[in-house]
Amino acid sequence: MKKGLVVLFIVLLSIGMLFASGTKESAKEAGPITLRMSWWGGDSRHTPTLEAMDLYHQKNSNVKLEGEYGGWDGYYQKLVTQIAGGTSADIMQIDQPWLNELSSKGDVFATLDASQVDLTQFDADFLKNYCTYNGQLKGLPTGTNVNTFLVDTKLLSDSGIDPNTIWTWENIISEGKKVHQKNASNYFSSATPDIIRFWFEVYIAQLAGAVVDGNKKVAFTEEQGTAAFTYFKKWFDEGIVAPFSQTSLFYQKFQENPDWINGKMASAWDWVSSMGKDIGNKQNIETRQFPVMTGAKNSGVLMRPSQIFVINNTSANKAEAIKFMNYLFVDPEGIAVLGTARGIPSTVIGRKILAEKNFISEMTEKATNEGIAQAGLPQSNYQMNSEVMQTMQDVIDEFGFGKLTPSQASAKMIKNLNATLANL
């Protein structure tokens, strides 16, 4: 009993300390407030978020919460337009790479500090590496997200491949090609053009450390780029992946590809926070670690926030916005309602509560632990810039459609990246 009281006291103390700003005034004593919150996702994220907003309103009747939500497609463009027009929501869910990109345009997001937030609930390096701009904390991570490698153990087994294989860059080809050889309509990887770019970044990170470094320089040589493209050419030549003419139809939505849904693709590169949605009703899916070459300079496996919640710096209700974020991040009710809708919580108390309630599945926990164990160096802000990513994607598209040889693709990517970086 004493132990239970101590735990309860610690939990209550953590909740009381995390967001100090605005806690001395009851929301019910203030006048009517409307808070707008924007995010993207699917129903598995929309439903619990709306429920959390409704429960908060029940406890703070003067606070009206309005949700602006939808799918991923078009979200960034809409966000940029709203920010430029001064109409963005009070609280915004953003992708981590956008933080520096949007902050560089002006004083867009409110700055948070230790007087408002108990930063001890978060990993200090995680906040420093992913949630700051020019040394100022500009947002809070909704969850800890890591890369995961999904495999369909039944399809592997049916193709004559040991489902417990430890994957290397070499046996992805030597073993993986058996899937297509066994059935010409099946493939080892579900990779769409955008996923090939992720794979390329992993491979280059292991060869050279990064695609673009923190000094705004291309980090790999033409020789290293040629080696990477030569490797991925084998993915097309050996039937590891389907031709871009098929997979490009599902750009940024590989999970909607009927071949993936119907068990005709044996593996997938993914984020843990998206894993449940992307697996859907598929059976026999397990997680594995990524291949890492001998002497790798960087594993290339990413660990970063699932998303980041930021507060509009022009909001008239910043204090109330912080209080609502408090509810989502550290209030037991808010934590329980959201569950893992945005990944494994980044707060100590969030992980504790979900673990106690068994809300974190064994598969999610395993994939997260695997990803953390393999996590490499943070990507530079320049590598995460949307223009830089699009520059890489454009060259990879040409390569994937057979318009560039490996050496041509390497030379063109370096040339185009240098041109893009010069204009940032």
Secondary structure, DSSP 8 states (H G I E B T S, - for coil): -HHHHHHHHHHHHHHHHHB-TTTTS-GGGS--EEEEEEEE--HHHHHHHHHHHHHHHHHSTTEEEEEEEE-STTHHHHHHHHHHHT---SEEEE-TTHHHHHHTTSS-B--B-TTTB-GGGS-HHHHHHHSEETTEE--EES-EEEEEEEEEHHHHHHTT--TT----HHHHHHTTHHHHHH-TT-EEE---HHHHHHHHHHHHHHHHS-SB-TTS-B-S-HHHHHHHHHHHHHHHHTTSB--HHHHGGGTT-GGG-HHHHTT-EEEEEEEHHHHHHHHTT--SEEEE-----TT-S---B-EEES-EEEEBTT-TTHHHHHHHHHHHHH-HHHHHHHTTTTSB-SSHHHHHHHHHTT-S-HHHHHHHHHHHHHB-----TTTT-HHHHHHHHHHHHHHHTTSS-HHHHHHHHHHHHHHHHHT-
